[in-house]
Amino acid sequence: MSVQQLTLQPFKIFMTKADVINQIAEKTGIDKADVSASVEAFFNIVKTNMASGHNIYVRGFGSFINKKRKKKIARNISRNTAIVIDEHYIPSFKPAKIFVNKIKNSDKVKQLAEK
């Protein structure tokens, strides 16, 4: 009897854009190049419209919004000086309630939280 070594791969808790493209291509049967072009077009549309000041709402998924940050005074601790940070906008994502509930009720997420 011989004992074989098992090589365990670590569980990935994140997905790359390539992983998303591969899964969409597998589930839909569409060519990866076409799926990649569609995903890239989606991201470009989101970035372009948000840069123009528009918010994007995807029903059942969430909203891509520009959040306003107020003007504030911060400290540069290395020089011990005050820095004024002007009012600015940052991109943000707010998930839809359906999306949040799906994650809350996911058994896999609960298992990961216990580890």
C-alpha positions in Angstrom: 0.0 0.0 0.0 1.4 3.4 -0.9 0.4 6.7 0.6 -0.3 9.5 -1.8 0.3 13.1 -0.8 -2.7 15.3 -1.2 -2.0 18.8 -2.3 -4.6 21.2 -1.0 -5.1 24.4 -2.8 -6.1 27.3 -0.7 -9.7 28.4 -1.0 -10.0 31.6 -3.0 -12.2 34.2 -1.4 -12.0 36.6 -4.2 -12.5 36.5 -8.0 -10.5 38.4 -10.6 -12.1 39.9 -13.7 -10.7 36.9 -15.7 -12.5 34.5 -13.4 -15.8 36.4 -13.9 -15.3 36.4 -17.7 -14.6 32.6 -17.6 -17.8 31.9 -15.5 -20.0 34.0 -17.7 -18.6 32.3 -20.8 -19.2 28.8 -19.3 -22.7 29.5 -18.2 -23.9 31.3 -21.3 -21.9 29.4 -24.0 -20.7 32.8 -25.4 -17.1 33.1 -26.7 -14.7 34.4 -24.0 -13.6 37.2 -26.3 -17.1 38.5 -26.7 -17.8 38.2 -23.0 -14.5 40.0 -22.3 -15.5 42.9 -24.6 -18.9 43.1 -22.9 -17.4 43.2 -19.4 -14.9 45.8 -20.5 -17.6 47.9 -22.1 -19.7 47.8 -18.9 -16.7 49.0 -16.8 -15.9 51.7 -19.3 -19.5 52.9 -19.3 -19.6 53.0 -15.5 -16.3 54.9 -15.2 -17.2 57.4 -18.0 -20.7 58.1 -16.6 -19.5 58.4 -13.0 -16.7 60.8 -14.1 -19.4 62.9 -15.7 -21.3 63.1 -12.4 -24.0 60.5 -13.2 -25.0 57.8 -10.7 -25.8 54.3 -12.1 -28.6 52.1 -10.7 -28.8 48.4 -11.5 -32.0 47.0 -10.1 -31.5 44.0 -7.8 -27.7 44.6 -7.7 -27.0 48.0 -6.4 -26.0 51.6 -7.2 -22.7 53.1 -8.3 -22.7 56.6 -6.7 -20.5 59.6 -6.3 -20.2 60.4 -2.7 -19.3 63.9 -1.6 -16.6 64.4 0.9 -16.5 67.7 2.9 -13.6 70.0 3.1 -11.5 69.1 6.1 -8.2 69.8 7.9 -5.8 66.8 8.3 -2.4 66.5 9.9 0.9 65.6 8.3 2.4 63.8 11.2 5.9 63.7 9.8 6.1 67.5 9.6 3.5 68.2 12.2 1.6 70.6 9.9 -2.0 71.1 9.0 -3.2 70.2 5.5 -6.4 71.4 4.0 -8.2 68.7 2.0 -10.7 70.3 -0.4 -14.2 69.1 -1.0 -14.1 66.2 -3.4 -16.1 63.2 -4.7 -15.2 59.5 -4.5 -16.8 56.6 -6.3 -18.9 54.3 -4.1 -21.1 51.2 -4.4 -24.3 50.7 -2.4 -25.7 47.2 -2.7 -29.4 46.6 -3.2 -31.4 45.0 -0.4 -31.9 41.8 -2.4 -28.2 41.5 -2.9 -27.4 42.1 0.8 -30.1 39.5 1.8 -28.6 36.9 -0.5 -25.2 37.4 1.0 -26.6 37.3 4.6 -28.5 34.1 4.0 -25.6 32.4 2.1 -24.4 29.2 3.9 -21.0 29.4 2.2 -20.4 32.9 3.6 -21.5 31.8 7.1 -19.0 28.9 6.9 -16.2 31.3 6.0 -17.2 33.7 8.8 -16.8 30.9 11.3 -13.3 30.1 10.3 
